[in-house]
Amino acid sequence: MAPVGTLLELENLVAGYGGCPVVHGVSLCVEPGQVWGVLGPNGCGKTTLLRSVLDAGVRMGGRIVVQGTDVDVMGRRGLARALAHVPQDVPEGVGFRVDDVVGQGRYAHLRRWGGGSPDDGDRIVRAMEQTDVGTLRHRQFSTLSSGQQRRVMLARALCQEAPVLLLDEPTSNLDVEHAVQFVRLVQGLAASGHGVVMSCHDLMVAAGVCTHVLWLQNGRVLDQGPVDQMLHSRQIQEALGVSSSVCREGNRVWWSLDVGS
């Protein structure tokens, strides 16, 4: 059944480390079918923003609500059933095969006394097929390339079957073929009613997959709204400090950056 109602709400979120805030007063509302791209320069707080949704130790203020429930009362298992996260830093996974890593996504659905579902195996296979890692299933995770590892982590997130996915630089280290595959995969998830929040540096990927964009600068919201209103020369200049020309032709968007002489 497709998710219904608001999936994720951030209300005046403040987050950081060691008592020092990195993210200041961010508010965001994710509805079914929306793909939010969190854009901005290095160090602006993109990773901290995503991490704070799952890690109470990073949150310093504000409120996070997932499908009408405050995250602080959901518990780890309930939160894992609602939110799937692909971190920017891929864990080493020493000693685990690829299918074992992907299967970790089913832990949130284990029954208290009866173990897993008979369908878990099929879900694991399907997630590996969606991310093109099926042929790697018997390989040791630690022996894979960084791009292959990222695809395995995405498969693990898909296995959670959560209505919301939090993806931190998901196309980092992916080749062109698998970056395109990722875009199509996320478009399919959105079409089925899921919500996605992803940090991204690649404006072409953002234009291809995002329905909405939130620009961060120094941990604060610079601008946010529908993607066709957010990827213009003005926002790029303000957020990234570079001059550009934006060209549009139907659904195609590309940029010409002024790199000087």
C-alpha positions in Angstrom: 0.0 0.0 0.0 1.4 3.4 -0.9 2.2 5.8 1.9 -0.4 8.5 2.6 -0.3 11.8 4.5 2.7 13.9 5.3 5.8 11.6 5.6 8.4 13.7 7.3 8.3 17.1 9.0 11.3 19.0 10.4 10.2 21.9 12.5 12.9 24.6 13.4 15.6 21.9 13.6 18.9 22.7 15.2 21.6 20.1 15.1 25.3 19.9 15.7 28.1 18.3 17.7 29.6 18.9 21.2 27.2 21.7 21.9 28.2 23.6 18.7 25.2 23.9 16.3 25.9 23.2 12.6 22.3 23.4 11.4 20.2 26.3 12.5 16.4 26.4 12.4 15.6 24.2 9.3 12.0 23.4 8.6 11.0 21.0 5.9 7.8 19.0 5.0 8.0 15.9 2.8 4.9 14.6 1.1 4.4 11.3 -0.7 5.9 11.4 -4.2 8.4 14.2 -3.4 12.1 14.0 -3.8 13.9 16.8 -1.9 17.5 17.7 -2.9 19.5 19.3 -0.1 22.1 21.4 -2.0 24.9 23.7 -0.9 28.7 23.9 -0.6 30.9 21.6 1.5 30.5 22.2 5.2 27.1 23.8 5.0 25.3 21.1 7.1 23.8 18.7 4.6 25.1 15.5 6.2 24.4 16.8 9.7 20.8 17.6 8.7 20.2 14.1 7.4 22.0 12.5 10.3 20.0 14.4 12.9 16.7 12.8 11.7 17.9 9.5 13.0 20.4 10.4 15.8 19.0 12.1 18.8 22.5 12.9 19.9 23.0 15.2 17.0 19.7 17.1 17.5 19.9 20.2 19.7 16.5 21.7 19.2 13.3 21.6 17.2 11.0 18.7 16.4 11.0 15.8 13.9 7.7 14.1 13.1 7.4 10.9 10.9 4.0 10.1 9.6 2.4 12.0 12.5 4.6 10.5 15.3 7.4 12.3 17.0 10.7 10.4 16.4 11.6 10.5 20.1 8.7 8.1 21.0 9.1 5.7 18.0 11.9 3.5 19.3 14.7 2.1 17.1 12.7 -0.6 15.4 9.7 1.7 14.6 12.1 4.3 13.3 13.9 1.8 11.1 10.5 0.7 9.6 9.7 4.4 8.8 13.1 5.7 7.7 15.9 4.2 5.7 19.3 5.9 5.6 22.2 5.6 3.2 25.2 7.4 4.8 27.9 9.2 3.0 30.6 7.2 4.7 30.2 3.5 3.8 31.1 1.1 6.7 33.9 -1.4 6.2 31.6 -4.4 6.7 34.5 -6.7 7.3 33.5 -10.4 7.3 30.1 -9.9 5.7 29.0 -11.1 2.3 27.0 -8.7 0.1 23.7 -10.6 0.6 24.3 -10.5 4.4 24.7 -6.7 4.3 21.6 -6.2 2.2 19.7 -8.6 4.4 20.4 -6.3 7.4 17.7 -4.1 6.0 15.1 -6.8 7.1 16.0 -6.6 10.8 13.4 -3.9 11.5 10.7 -6.4 10.3 11.8 -9.4 12.4 8.9 -10.7 14.5 9.7 -10.8 18.2 9.4 -14.6 18.6 9.0 -15.9 15.1 12.0 -14.5 13.3 11.9 -13.3 9.8 9.2 -13.6 7.1 9.2 -16.3 4.4 9.3 -13.5 1.9 12.5 -11.9 3.2 14.7 -13.8 0.7 12.6 -12.6 -2.2 12.8 -9.0 -0.9 16.6 -9.2 -0.6 17.0 -10.6 -4.1 14.7 -7.9 -5.5 16.7 -5.1 -3.8 19.9 -6.5 -5.2 18.4 -6.6 -8.7 17.2 -3.0 -8.4 20.7 -1.8 -7.6 22.5 -4.2 -10.0 24.5 -6.0 -7.3 22.9 -9.5 -7.7 26.1 -10.9 -9.3 28.1 -9.7 -6.3 25.9 -11.4 -3.7 28.6 -13.9 -2.6 31.4 -11.4 -2.6 32.9 -10.0 0.6 31.6 -6.5 1.1 35.1 -5.2 2.0 36.5 -6.4 -1.3 34.1 -4.2 -3.4 34.9 -0.9 -5.0 33.5 2.2 -3.4 30.8 2.5 -6.1 29.8 -1.1 -5.6 29.6 -0.7 -1.9 27.4 2.4 -2.3 25.0 0.4 -4.4 24.9 -2.4 -1.8 24.1 0.1 0.9 21.3 1.4 -1.3 20.0 -2.1 -1.7 20.0 -2.5 2.1 17.9 0.6 2.5 15.4 -0.6 -0.1 15.1 -3.8 1.9 13.8 -1.8 4.8 10.7 -1.0 2.8 10.5 2.3 4.6 8.2 5.1 3.3 11.1 7.7 3.6 14.6 7.4 2.3 17.4 9.6 3.5 20.3 9.5 1.0 23.6 11.3 1.7 25.5 11.9 -1.6 24.0 8.7 -3.1 25.6 9.1 -6.5 29.1 9.7 -5.1 31.6 7.2 -6.8 28.9 5.8 -9.1 29.8 5.5 -12.8 27.5 7.1 -15.4 25.5 4.0 -16.0 24.7 3.4 -12.4 24.0 7.1 -11.7 21.4 7.0 -14.4 20.0 3.8 -12.9 19.8 5.5 -9.5 17.8 8.4 -11.0 15.3 6.0 -12.5 15.1 4.0 -9.3 14.3 7.1 -7.2 11.8 8.3 -9.8 10.1 4.9 -9.5 10.0 5.1 -5.6 8.5 8.6 -5.8 5.9 7.5 -8.3 4.9 4.8 -5.8 4.3 7.4 -3.1 7.6 7.3 -1.2 9.4 10.4 0.0 13.1 10.9 -0.5 15.5 13.5 1.0 19.0 13.4 -0.6 22.1 15.6 -0.2 23.8 16.2 -3.5 26.6 18.1 -5.2 25.7 17.2 -8.8 23.2 19.7 -10.2 22.5 17.5 -13.2 21.4 14.7 -10.9 19.3 17.1 -8.8 17.6 18.4 -11.9 16.9 14.9 -13.1 15.4 13.4 -10.0 14.4 16.1 -7.5 10.9 17.6 -7.3 12.0 20.1 -4.7 15.2 21.7 -3.5 16.4 23.1 -0.2 19.5 25.3 -0.5 21.7 25.4 2.7 24.3 28.0 3.4 26.2 28.1 6.7 23.7 25.7 8.2 20.7 27.9 7.4 18.0 27.7 4.7 18.9 30.1 1.9 15.9 29.1 -0.2 13.6 26.2 -0.8 10.8 25.2 -3.2 9.9 23.3 -6.4 13.0 22.3 -8.4 12.1 24.4 -11.5 12.2 27.5 -9.3 15.4 26.6 -7.3 18.0 25.8 -10.0 18.5 29.2 -11.4 21.6 31.3 -11.8 20.7 33.4 -8.8 20.5 30.5 -6.3 23.7 29.0 -7.7 25.5 32.3 -7.4 24.3 32.9 -3.8 24.8 29.3 -2.6 27.9 28.2 -4.4 29.6 31.5 -5.3 29.9 30.8 -9.0 28.4 32.5 -12.0 26.4 30.3 -14.4 24.0 30.3 -17.2 21.0 28.0 -17.1 19.7 26.4 -20.3 16.4 24.7 -20.5 14.8 22.6 -23.3 11.7 20.8 -22.3 12.6 18.5 -19.4 16.3 18.9 -20.0 18.4 21.4 -17.9 22.1 22.1 -18.1 24.5 24.7 -16.9 27.4 26.7 -18.3 29.7 27.7 -15.5 31.9 30.8 -15.7 35.3 29.4 -14.6 37.2 32.6 -15.6 40.5 32.7 -17.5 
